Amino acid sequence: MTEPDPSAVALELKRLRRSVKVGFAKADGDLAPLVQRSDQTDARLDGPERIRWPLPGLTILVSLAALDVTLWQAAAAR
């Protein structure tokens, strides 16, 4: 087996490096819309969470309303 020419090896390494770089750029470009869509979905989900009623507060309001109706009915029955 003969010794490879250093300039040929360097040229092949350069081509290989370029192919890898192009492949990574293509993969990064393919993933960019997915990342953007994910960010938009996160932003869309954050909005309703801010305006959503907390469950304990809603429970207290319903309980107070039920107590008011019960007391009103008891007062009306007398």
Biopython code that builds the backbone (N, CA, C, O; Angstrom):
import numpy as np
from Bio.PDB.StructureBuilder import StructureBuilder

atoms = [
    (1, "MET", "N", (0.840, -1.173, 0.000)),
    (1, "MET", "CA", (0.000, 0.000, 0.000)),
    (1, "MET", "C", (0.886, 1.238, 0.000)),
    (1, "MET", "O", (1.876, 1.318, 0.727)),
    (2, "THR", "N", (0.503, 2.203, -0.837)),
    (2, "THR", "CA", (1.317, 3.413, -0.957)),
    (2, "THR", "C", (0.803, 4.479, -0.006)),
    (2, "THR", "O", (-0.353, 4.476, 0.417)),
    (3, "GLU", "N", (1.691, 5.370, 0.305)),
    (3, "GLU", "CA", (1.369, 6.492, 1.198)),
    (3, "GLU", "C", (0.475, 7.476, 0.456)),
    (3, "GLU", "O", (0.800, 7.854, -0.670)),
    (4, "PRO", "N", (-0.682, 7.921, 1.066)),
    (4, "PRO", "CA", (-1.563, 8.871, 0.374)),
    (4, "PRO", "C", (-0.912, 10.246, 0.274)),
    (4, "PRO", "O", (-0.122, 10.654, 1.126)),
    (5, "ASP", "N", (-1.264, 10.923, -0.771)),
    (5, "ASP", "CA", (-0.753, 12.273, -1.007)),
    (5, "ASP", "C", (-1.362, 13.224, 0.028)),
    (5, "ASP", "O", (-2.586, 13.286, 0.147)),
    (6, "PRO", "N", (-0.539, 13.970, 0.783)),
    (6, "PRO", "CA", (-1.077, 14.862, 1.813)),
    (6, "PRO", "C", (-2.033, 15.921, 1.261)),
    (6, "PRO", "O", (-2.995, 16.291, 1.934)),
    (7, "SER", "N", (-1.786, 16.401, 0.075)),
    (7, "SER", "CA", (-2.690, 17.411, -0.482)),
    (7, "SER", "C", (-4.052, 16.796, -0.831)),
    (7, "SER", "O", (-5.081, 17.460, -0.707)),
    (8, "ALA", "N", (-4.059, 15.533, -1.264)),
    (8, "ALA", "CA", (-5.322, 14.849, -1.570)),
    (8, "ALA", "C", (-6.105, 14.591, -0.291)),
    (8, "ALA", "O", (-7.330, 14.716, -0.264)),
    (9, "VAL", "N", (-5.382, 14.228, 0.777)),
    (9, "VAL", "CA", (-6.041, 14.002, 2.068)),
    (9, "VAL", "C", (-6.636, 15.307, 2.572)),
    (9, "VAL", "O", (-7.769, 15.340, 3.054)),
    (10, "ALA", "N", (-5.864, 16.383, 2.457)),
    (10, "ALA", "CA", (-6.355, 17.681, 2.892)),
    (10, "ALA", "C", (-7.590, 18.101, 2.090)),
    (10, "ALA", "O", (-8.539, 18.649, 2.650)),
    (11, "LEU", "N", (-7.575, 17.845, 0.796)),
    (11, "LEU", "CA", (-8.714, 18.185, -0.055)),
    (11, "LEU", "C", (-9.954, 17.378, 0.336)),
    (11, "LEU", "O", (-11.054, 17.926, 0.415)),
    (12, "GLU", "N", (-9.779, 16.089, 0.579)),
    (12, "GLU", "CA", (-10.905, 15.244, 0.990)),
    (12, "GLU", "C", (-11.455, 15.679, 2.353)),
    (12, "GLU", "O", (-12.669, 15.694, 2.557)),
    (13, "LEU", "N", (-10.565, 16.032, 3.280)),
    (13, "LEU", "CA", (-11.009, 16.526, 4.583)),
    (13, "LEU", "C", (-11.796, 17.825, 4.440)),
    (13, "LEU", "O", (-12.789, 18.045, 5.133)),
    (14, "LYS", "N", (-11.337, 18.675, 3.537)),
    (14, "LYS", "CA", (-12.040, 19.935, 3.305)),
    (14, "LYS", "C", (-13.449, 19.661, 2.755)),
    (14, "LYS", "O", (-14.423, 20.277, 3.189)),
    (15, "ARG", "N", (-13.542, 18.733, 1.798)),
    (15, "ARG", "CA", (-14.859, 18.384, 1.239)),
    (15, "ARG", "C", (-15.770, 17.762, 2.298)),
    (15, "ARG", "O", (-16.959, 18.072, 2.370)),
    (16, "LEU", "N", (-15.200, 16.891, 3.109)),
    (16, "LEU", "CA", (-15.972, 16.242, 4.164)),
    (16, "LEU", "C", (-16.467, 17.273, 5.184)),
    (16, "LEU", "O", (-17.621, 17.233, 5.611)),
    (17, "ARG", "N", (-15.588, 18.186, 5.563)),
    (17, "ARG", "CA", (-15.958, 19.241, 6.516)),
    (17, "ARG", "C", (-17.093, 20.091, 5.956)),
    (17, "ARG", "O", (-18.023, 20.445, 6.681)),
    (18, "ARG", "N", (-17.018, 20.421, 4.660)),
    (18, "ARG", "CA", (-18.069, 21.221, 4.024)),
    (18, "ARG", "C", (-19.383, 20.460, 3.985)),
    (18, "ARG", "O", (-20.443, 21.037, 4.226)),
    (19, "SER", "N", (-19.322, 19.163, 3.683)),
    (19, "SER", "CA", (-20.540, 18.349, 3.648)),
    (19, "SER", "C", (-21.205, 18.292, 5.020)),
    (19, "SER", "O", (-22.427, 18.392, 5.131)),
    (20, "VAL", "N", (-20.401, 18.134, 6.054)),
    (20, "VAL", "CA", (-20.942, 18.097, 7.413)),
    (20, "VAL", "C", (-21.558, 19.444, 7.775)),
    (20, "VAL", "O", (-22.629, 19.500, 8.379)),
    (21, "LYS", "N", (-20.878, 20.526, 7.404)),
    (21, "LYS", "CA", (-21.384, 21.866, 7.703)),
    (21, "LYS", "C", (-22.708, 22.121, 6.988)),
    (21, "LYS", "O", (-23.639, 22.666, 7.581)),
    (22, "VAL", "N", (-22.795, 21.733, 5.729)),
    (22, "VAL", "CA", (-24.040, 21.899, 4.962)),
    (22, "VAL", "C", (-25.146, 21.047, 5.567)),
    (22, "VAL", "O", (-26.292, 21.488, 5.653)),
    (23, "GLY", "N", (-24.815, 19.832, 5.987)),
    (23, "GLY", "CA", (-25.811, 18.958, 6.608)),
    (23, "GLY", "C", (-26.354, 19.540, 7.896)),
    (23, "GLY", "O", (-27.560, 19.496, 8.137)),
    (24, "PHE", "N", (-25.471, 20.089, 8.736)),
    (24, "PHE", "CA", (-25.922, 20.710, 9.975)),
    (24, "PHE", "C", (-26.772, 21.942, 9.701)),
    (24, "PHE", "O", (-27.773, 22.169, 10.380)),
    (25, "ALA", "N", (-26.381, 22.738, 8.712)),
    (25, "ALA", "CA", (-27.164, 23.919, 8.367)),
    (25, "ALA", "C", (-28.548, 23.524, 7.879)),
    (25, "ALA", "O", (-29.534, 24.183, 8.209)),
    (26, "LYS", "N", (-28.632, 22.461, 7.100)),
    (26, "LYS", "CA", (-29.933, 21.994, 6.607)),
    (26, "LYS", "C", (-30.794, 21.494, 7.757)),
    (26, "LYS", "O", (-31.985, 21.800, 7.815)),
    (27, "ALA", "N", (-30.207, 20.731, 8.670)),
    (27, "ALA", "CA", (-30.963, 20.233, 9.828)),
    (27, "ALA", "C", (-31.416, 21.388, 10.705)),
    (27, "ALA", "O", (-32.540, 21.386, 11.206)),
    (28, "ASP", "N", (-30.545, 22.378, 10.895)),
    (28, "ASP", "CA", (-30.905, 23.546, 11.696)),
    (28, "ASP", "C", (-32.032, 24.323, 11.025)),
    (28, "ASP", "O", (-32.943, 24.805, 11.698)),
    (29, "GLY", "N", (-31.972, 24.444, 9.711)),
    (29, "GLY", "CA", (-33.036, 25.128, 8.976)),
    (29, "GLY", "C", (-34.351, 24.378, 9.046)),
    (29, "GLY", "O", (-35.416, 24.992, 9.095)),
    (30, "ASP", "N", (-34.284, 23.048, 9.050)),
    (30, "ASP", "CA", (-35.496, 22.243, 9.152)),
    (30, "ASP", "C", (-36.121, 22.343, 10.545)),
    (30, "ASP", "O", (-37.341, 22.262, 10.687)),
    (31, "LEU", "N", (-35.295, 22.518, 11.559)),
    (31, "LEU", "CA", (-35.803, 22.598, 12.928)),
    (31, "LEU", "C", (-36.304, 23.987, 13.302)),
    (31, "LEU", "O", (-37.085, 24.123, 14.244)),
    (32, "ALA", "N", (-35.877, 25.007, 12.594)),
    (32, "ALA", "CA", (-36.259, 26.382, 12.944)),
    (32, "ALA", "C", (-37.780, 26.577, 12.958)),
    (32, "ALA", "O", (-38.280, 27.178, 13.908)),
    (33, "PRO", "N", (-38.542, 26.109, 11.969)),
    (33, "PRO", "CA", (-40.002, 26.283, 12.043)),
    (33, "PRO", "C", (-40.631, 25.556, 13.234)),
    (33, "PRO", "O", (-41.608, 26.031, 13.811)),
    (34, "LEU", "N", (-40.069, 24.408, 13.595)),
    (34, "LEU", "CA", (-40.603, 23.688, 14.750)),
    (34, "LEU", "C", (-40.367, 24.457, 16.043)),
    (34, "LEU", "O", (-41.240, 24.510, 16.909)),
    (35, "VAL", "N", (-39.195, 25.047, 16.171)),
    (35, "VAL", "CA", (-38.898, 25.846, 17.362)),
    (35, "VAL", "C", (-39.810, 27.066, 17.415)),
    (35, "VAL", "O", (-40.323, 27.408, 18.480)),
    (36, "GLN", "N", (-40.014, 27.719, 16.284)),
    (36, "GLN", "CA", (-40.891, 28.886, 16.241)),
    (36, "GLN", "C", (-42.322, 28.489, 16.600)),
    (36, "GLN", "O", (-42.983, 29.188, 17.369)),
    (37, "ARG", "N", (-42.798, 27.390, 16.058)),
    (37, "ARG", "CA", (-44.156, 26.928, 16.347)),
    (37, "ARG", "C", (-44.297, 26.594, 17.832)),
    (37, "ARG", "O", (-45.329, 26.885, 18.438)),
    (38, "SER", "N", (-43.276, 25.991, 18.413)),
    (38, "SER", "CA", (-43.297, 25.657, 19.836)),
    (38, "SER", "C", (-43.359, 26.921, 20.688)),
    (38, "SER", "O", (-44.099, 26.971, 21.671)),
    (39, "ASP", "N", (-42.587, 27.942, 20.317)),
    (39, "ASP", "CA", (-42.615, 29.210, 21.050)),
    (39, "ASP", "C", (-43.984, 29.872, 20.954)),
    (39, "ASP", "O", (-44.478, 30.422, 21.938)),
    (40, "GLN", "N", (-44.597, 29.823, 19.778)),
    (40, "GLN", "CA", (-45.929, 30.416, 19.608)),
    (40, "GLN", "C", (-46.960, 29.669, 20.432)),
    (40, "GLN", "O", (-47.850, 30.288, 21.015)),
    (41, "THR", "N", (-46.854, 28.348, 20.490)),
    (41, "THR", "CA", (-47.795, 27.546, 21.284)),
    (41, "THR", "C", (-47.634, 27.865, 22.762)),
    (41, "THR", "O", (-48.627, 27.983, 23.480)),
    (42, "ASP", "N", (-46.392, 28.007, 23.227)),
    (42, "ASP", "CA", (-46.161, 28.355, 24.621)),
    (42, "ASP", "C", (-46.759, 29.708, 24.944)),
    (42, "ASP", "O", (-47.371, 29.881, 25.998)),
    (43, "ALA", "N", (-46.590, 30.670, 24.052)),
    (43, "ALA", "CA", (-47.135, 32.006, 24.280)),
    (43, "ALA", "C", (-48.656, 31.969, 24.289)),
    (43, "ALA", "O", (-49.290, 32.674, 25.073)),
    (44, "ARG", "N", (-49.243, 31.151, 23.422)),
    (44, "ARG", "CA", (-50.698, 31.047, 23.352)),
    (44, "ARG", "C", (-51.255, 30.399, 24.612)),
    (44, "ARG", "O", (-52.351, 30.751, 25.048)),
    (45, "LEU", "N", (-50.530, 29.468, 25.201)),
    (45, "LEU", "CA", (-50.998, 28.791, 26.406)),
    (45, "LEU", "C", (-50.795, 29.631, 27.657)),
    (45, "LEU", "O", (-51.514, 29.454, 28.640)),
    (46, "ASP", "N", (-49.826, 30.543, 27.636)),
    (46, "ASP", "CA", (-49.582, 31.384, 28.802)),
    (46, "ASP", "C", (-50.708, 32.386, 29.022)),
    (46, "ASP", "O", (-50.997, 32.737, 30.166)),
    (47, "GLY", "N", (-51.343, 32.849, 27.969)),
    (47, "GLY", "CA", (-52.411, 33.840, 28.089)),
    (47, "GLY", "C", (-53.590, 33.348, 28.909)),
    (47, "GLY", "O", (-53.954, 34.015, 29.878)),
    (48, "PRO", "N", (-54.212, 32.215, 28.577)),
    (48, "PRO", "CA", (-55.350, 31.735, 29.358)),
    (48, "PRO", "C", (-54.996, 31.386, 30.801)),
    (48, "PRO", "O", (-55.848, 31.479, 31.685)),
    (49, "GLU", "N", (-53.766, 30.990, 31.047)),
    (49, "GLU", "CA", (-53.387, 30.665, 32.415)),
    (49, "GLU", "C", (-53.410, 31.894, 33.307)),
    (49, "GLU", "O", (-53.710, 31.784, 34.496)),
    (50, "ARG", "N", (-53.106, 33.039, 32.769)),
    (50, "ARG", "CA", (-53.108, 34.263, 33.567)),
    (50, "ARG", "C", (-54.512, 34.706, 33.922)),
    (50, "ARG", "O", (-54.739, 35.241, 35.008)),
    (51, "ILE", "N", (-55.460, 34.489, 33.017)),
    (51, "ILE", "CA", (-56.815, 34.956, 33.282)),
    (51, "ILE", "C", (-57.704, 33.878, 33.883)),
    (51, "ILE", "O", (-58.870, 34.139, 34.179)),
    (52, "ARG", "N", (-57.183, 32.682, 34.069)),
    (52, "ARG", "CA", (-57.956, 31.576, 34.619)),
    (52, "ARG", "C", (-58.181, 31.795, 36.109)),
    (52, "ARG", "O", (-57.278, 32.246, 36.814)),
    (53, "TRP", "N", (-59.383, 31.476, 36.593)),
    (53, "TRP", "CA", (-59.692, 31.604, 38.010)),
    (53, "TRP", "C", (-58.975, 30.503, 38.773)),
    (53, "TRP", "O", (-58.896, 29.364, 38.312)),
    (54, "PRO", "N", (-58.464, 30.844, 39.922)),
    (54, "PRO", "CA", (-57.871, 29.786, 40.746)),
    (54, "PRO", "C", (-58.986, 28.937, 41.368)),
    (54, "PRO", "O", (-60.004, 29.474, 41.805)),
    (55, "LEU", "N", (-58.802, 27.666, 41.408)),
    (55, "LEU", "CA", (-59.819, 26.739, 41.893)),
    (55, "LEU", "C", (-60.221, 26.989, 43.344)),
    (55, "LEU", "O", (-61.417, 26.942, 43.632)),
    (56, "PRO", "N", (-59.302, 27.251, 44.277)),
    (56, "PRO", "CA", (-59.728, 27.512, 45.661)),
    (56, "PRO", "C", (-60.620, 28.759, 45.770)),
    (56, "PRO", "O", (-61.593, 28.761, 46.523)),
    (57, "GLY", "N", (-60.294, 29.797, 45.034)),
    (57, "GLY", "CA", (-61.118, 31.007, 45.071)),
    (57, "GLY", "C", (-62.516, 30.765, 44.525)),
    (57, "GLY", "O", (-63.497, 31.275, 45.066)),
    (58, "LEU", "N", (-62.606, 29.996, 43.463)),
    (58, "LEU", "CA", (-63.904, 29.660, 42.879)),
    (58, "LEU", "C", (-64.720, 28.804, 43.842)),
    (58, "LEU", "O", (-65.936, 28.972, 43.935)),
    (59, "THR", "N", (-64.077, 27.899, 44.550)),
    (59, "THR", "CA", (-64.754, 27.049, 45.533)),
    (59, "THR", "C", (-65.341, 27.891, 46.656)),
    (59, "THR", "O", (-66.467, 27.648, 47.090)),
    (60, "ILE", "N", (-64.601, 28.859, 47.121)),
    (60, "ILE", "CA", (-65.086, 29.742, 48.189)),
    (60, "ILE", "C", (-66.287, 30.543, 47.707)),
    (60, "ILE", "O", (-67.271, 30.678, 48.435)),
    (61, "LEU", "N", (-66.220, 31.074, 46.496)),
    (61, "LEU", "CA", (-67.348, 31.855, 45.968)),
    (61, "LEU", "C", (-68.608, 31.015, 45.836)),
    (61, "LEU", "O", (-69.694, 31.483, 46.176)),
    (62, "VAL", "N", (-68.488, 29.788, 45.353)),
    (62, "VAL", "CA", (-69.649, 28.904, 45.214)),
    (62, "VAL", "C", (-70.206, 28.545, 46.584)),
    (62, "VAL", "O", (-71.423, 28.495, 46.765)),
    (63, "SER", "N", (-69.334, 28.298, 47.544)),
    (63, "SER", "CA", (-69.791, 27.972, 48.895)),
    (63, "SER", "C", (-70.536, 29.143, 49.526)),
    (63, "SER", "O", (-71.573, 28.947, 50.159)),
    (64, "LEU", "N", (-70.027, 30.338, 49.364)),
    (64, "LEU", "CA", (-70.698, 31.522, 49.908)),
    (64, "LEU", "C", (-72.045, 31.764, 49.231)),
    (64, "LEU", "O", (-73.010, 32.154, 49.888)),
    (65, "ALA", "N", (-72.112, 31.535, 47.933)),
    (65, "ALA", "CA", (-73.379, 31.695, 47.222)),
    (65, "ALA", "C", (-74.394, 30.669, 47.720)),
    (65, "ALA", "O", (-75.565, 31.002, 47.901)),
    (66, "ALA", "N", (-73.966, 29.434, 47.942)),
    (66, "ALA", "CA", (-74.873, 28.404, 48.461)),
    (66, "ALA", "C", (-75.341, 28.760, 49.871)),
    (66, "ALA", "O", (-76.508, 28.551, 50.201)),
    (67, "LEU", "N", (-74.462, 29.286, 50.693)),
    (67, "LEU", "CA", (-74.840, 29.717, 52.043)),
    (67, "LEU", "C", (-75.840, 30.855, 51.990)),
    (67, "LEU", "O", (-76.800, 30.867, 52.761)),
    (68, "ASP", "N", (-75.638, 31.807, 51.102)),
    (68, "ASP", "CA", (-76.572, 32.922, 50.945)),
    (68, "ASP", "C", (-77.955, 32.428, 50.527)),
    (68, "ASP", "O", (-78.964, 32.873, 51.074)),
    (69, "VAL", "N", (-78.008, 31.519, 49.569)),
    (69, "VAL", "CA", (-79.300, 30.991, 49.111)),
    (69, "VAL", "C", (-79.996, 30.235, 50.241)),
    (69, "VAL", "O", (-81.209, 30.352, 50.416)),
    (70, "THR", "N", (-79.230, 29.464, 51.003)),
    (70, "THR", "CA", (-79.802, 28.711, 52.123)),
    (70, "THR", "C", (-80.366, 29.655, 53.179)),
    (70, "THR", "O", (-81.479, 29.451, 53.664)),
    (71, "LEU", "N", (-79.607, 30.680, 53.535)),
    (71, "LEU", "CA", (-80.080, 31.650, 54.527)),
    (71, "LEU", "C", (-81.289, 32.433, 54.011)),
    (71, "LEU", "O", (-82.205, 32.729, 54.777)),
    (72, "TRP", "N", (-81.298, 32.763, 52.750)),
    (72, "TRP", "CA", (-82.422, 33.496, 52.159)),
    (72, "TRP", "C", (-83.685, 32.647, 52.185)),
    (72, "TRP", "O", (-84.765, 33.141, 52.509)),
    (73, "GLN", "N", (-83.546, 31.353, 51.838)),
    (73, "GLN", "CA", (-84.689, 30.451, 51.858)),
    (73, "GLN", "C", (-85.200, 30.231, 53.284)),
    (73, "GLN", "O", (-86.407, 30.141, 53.510)),
    (74, "ALA", "N", (-84.272, 30.146, 54.244)),
    (74, "ALA", "CA", (-84.673, 29.963, 55.639)),
    (74, "ALA", "C", (-85.401, 31.196, 56.159)),
    (74, "ALA", "O", (-86.366, 31.072, 56.913)),
    (75, "ALA", "N", (-84.952, 32.375, 55.767)),
    (75, "ALA", "CA", (-85.604, 33.618, 56.195)),
    (75, "ALA", "C", (-86.957, 33.781, 55.533)),
    (75, "ALA", "O", (-87.884, 34.303, 56.153)),
    (76, "ALA", "N", (-87.094, 33.350, 54.296)),
    (76, "ALA", "CA", (-88.363, 33.483, 53.568)),
    (76, "ALA", "C", (-89.390, 32.478, 54.097)),
    (76, "ALA", "O", (-90.591, 32.732, 53.998)),
    (77, "ALA", "N", (-88.955, 31.352, 54.651)),
    (77, "ALA", "CA", (-89.879, 30.344, 55.153)),
    (77, "ALA", "C", (-90.495, 30.741, 56.473)),
    (77, "ALA", "O", (-91.534, 30.180, 56.820)),
    (78, "ARG", "N", (-89.946, 31.651, 57.226)),
    (78, "ARG", "CA", (-90.484, 32.068, 58.528)),
    (78, "ARG", "C", (-91.564, 33.049, 58.394)),
    (78, "ARG", "O", (-92.119, 33.497, 59.398)),
]
sb = StructureBuilder()
sb.init_structure("model")
sb.init_model(0)
sb.init_chain("A")
sb.init_seg("    ")
for serial, (resi, resn, name, xyz) in enumerate(atoms, 1):
    if name == "N":
        sb.init_residue(resn, " ", resi, " ")
    sb.init_atom(name, np.array(xyz, "f"), 0.0, 1.0, " ", f" {name:<3s}", serial, name[0])
structure = sb.get_structure()
